[in-house]
């Protein structure tokens, strides 16, 4: 049997629901029964969801009345609605442990726990198979950092507000961690920026796991000044790189809020962390490795391990690394070596003190003549312009150079900034080969639920526009 299949005794539950209080209850109930949980993005298209169902091969699905129509009914025997009277009555049923049946379920660390879906930024979505051991190791690493209560908080109680989706690995892990640490959770079904600010004030939120776009919004928005956010002590930032300029601007505006950057991926869990205010001030870094992880920087061509300061592909090994891609041994073999090393596809380097720096995705580098230009290096510069709300960089085909750096830009309301002004602004701050040579204005930058820029969509848009102009 393929090692990237769930065991024959495991049942898989496919979950298609927006964030609600029912979702954590469902997750933990299913896990207690030894069921493998497989949550998906409720705004996905019917074809995307059908693909995910075929990958995970569930025996049951949980949805809502608003999402159930997207499920392929010919492939699912049972569908339960989380907003149905029957399900709600189960939640409200009163009983004690003495009246509940003993299902006699035994779960071992090597058993499958979850099938989480990768963001699909490097190809079609894959199902990442994770075990109970993966999550135990992840929680142990976090717990070792958070055992000391914060003396500045009343009754030593952390109140966490989740803006990250619970179907994504970031939200999934942080949810399990918050329950493990007995934190108070504040959940919202839909994200609304001002409603989030109201919730921080009302519930005295002290911690939020977020992705970089929210830090950009907090740094730039004047709305935040209308609300009492003094309870907020720490923000955990992950899912995508956070620019140094953005982090500095945020800290200037919220000097009492510590940003703890981290790096992780669906296939490898949380990899790095920051401890304390001094480490948190290293804005360009994503921190040091968790104690239970190994890492090395490898030359993509020679596979030679590189010393500190040299850029290459990040390889990881440790107890949080996935079992494999569900039903895809070829993709598993290409990513996960037989000696346990996971090839991340991320271009990174370590400094002499062990801090990790993410440069970009290897496959997303812009190859301008003989140079390599990381889009993630250009984006924070463009975003720092006062007339620009958001931006993304992509490679654009060029007959002479091979590729040129192109920027998609979202103007701030009322701004009339033009292409020449954007190019000139960047040119003054970068080497000549990194200059933006083409600009297109757009209403919003397409991003994954974790805040990662979906460059493939922008590249497709740029190429289709080019074809129509030929």
Secondary structure, 3 states (H helix, E strand, C coil): CCCCCCCCCCCEEEEECCCCHHHHHHHHHHHHCCCEEEEECCCCCHHHHHHHHHHHCCCEEEECCCCHHHCCHHHCCCEEECCCHHHHHHHHCCCCCCCCCCCCCCCCCCCEEEEEECCCCCCCCCEEEEEHHHHHHHHHHHHHHHCCCCCCCHHHCCEEEECCCCCCHHHHHHHHHHHHCCCEEEECCCCCHHHHHHHHHHHCCCEEEECHHHHHHHHHCCHHHHCCCCCCCEEEECCCCCCHHHHHHHHHHCCCCEEEECCEECCCEECEECCHHHHHCCCCCCCEECCCEEEEEECCCCCCECCCCCCEEEEEEECCCCCEECCCHHHHHHHECCCCCEEEEEEEEECCCCCEEEEEEHHHCEEECCEEECHHHHHHHHHCCCCEEEEEEEEEEECCCEEEEEEEEEECCCCCCCHHHHHHHHHCCCCHHHCCCEEEECCCCCECCCCCECHHHHHHHHHHHHHHHC
